[in-house]
Amino acid sequence: MPLLVSHIAAVTGAGSGIGRAIAAGYAREGARVVLLDINEKAAAEAAQEVRSAGGAADSFALDVTDRAACVALAKTIADTVGPVSILVNNAGINRRNAFTSDPDAVIKDWEDIMAINLTGTFNVTHAFIESLRATRGRIVNIGSIQSFVHVRTPNSAAYTASKHGVLGFTKALAAELGKHGVRVNAIGPGFIETPLNAQVRANNPDLVKIFLDHTPLGRAGKPEDIVGPAIFLASDLSAFVTGSIVMADGGYRTV
Ligand code: NAI
C-alpha cells in the first residue's frame, strides 16, 4: 500500500539533486507532487519525468527568497492544485570562501546563503502555513551534517550558520505547531553526490577524502539515499515524531 496517497506535497529546489529525488519518491508513494524551483525548466523536466512514470506532478517557478512570490504561489497552488499537506524545504546553495578572503565575496556569500537556505525556508513555510494547518500537515526541512559540526567542513561559516538555523527553526516550529497537529522534522544528509558539490568533487579530492574517511559506510551518498527518510517523515510511519532530525550521512556524525 503506498504511503502518501491523498497527500499534496510541495518540494522546493525540486529541479535537481536531492529535491528532485524526493519529489519522484513521494509520487511513487501516491502523493500528487508540486515541484518548485528557481530554475523553471529543470522543475518542468522533473515534473514531466514524474508524469512519465505514472505519477501526478505540477511545476512552478519559485525563488524562495522572494517572500511576496511565495505568498502568491501558495494561493495559486491552493486554488489550482489543492491544499498542500507536505512541505519539503530543500532549496539550498553552498559556497566555500575563507572568512578572511575577499570581504565582498564573504559578505555576498553570507547574504545569499542565509537568504536562500534559512530565510527561504521561513518564507515558504509561512506562505503555506494555512494549508498545512488545515491538513494537519508535515514539514520536512533539509539540514546537514553542518547543522552540528564544522571542524572538517572548512570555509563555510555562512552555510554552517544557515543549517544550524534550519535545525533551530525545525525544533521551534515543532514545539509551536504540535497543538495544530503539524509535525516538523529535518533530515541531515551527509556528503551526497549532486550538482551542489560537483566542483568540490572535481577540484578538491582532499576534501572529499576527509568526508569519506569519516563515513563509516565508506561511500558518498546518492540523492536516492535521502528519499526513504523523507518518505518516513512525511508519512504516518512517523506519526509520533516531531522536532527531530534524521541523519542520513553514512554514519559521519558518529565518528
Ligand atoms: P542541487 O544544487 O542539486 O539542487 C538545489 C536546487 O535548489 C537547484 O535545483 C536550484 O535551482 C534550487 N535553488 C537554488 N536557489 C533557489 C532559490 N532561490 N529558490 C528556489 N530554488 C532554488 O543541490 P542538492 O545537493 O540537491 O541540495 C539540496 C539541499 O540539500 C540543499 O538544502 C543542501 O544544502 C542540502 N544538502 C546537500 C548535501 C549534499 O552533499 N549534496 C549535504 C547536506 C545538505
Boltz pocket constraint, residues with backbone or C-beta under 6 A from the ligand:
constraints:
  - pocket:
      binder: B
      contacts: [[A, 12], [A, 13], [A, 14], [A, 15], [A, 16], [A, 17], [A, 18], [A, 19], [A, 36], [A, 37], [A, 38], [A, 39], [A, 42], [A, 62], [A, 63], [A, 64], [A, 65], [A, 89], [A, 90], [A, 91], [A, 92], [A, 93], [A, 94], [A, 116], [A, 120], [A, 142], [A, 143], [A, 144], [A, 145], [A, 188], [A, 189], [A, 190], [A, 191], [A, 192], [A, 193], [A, 194], [A, 195], [A, 196], [A, 197]]
      max_distance: 6.0
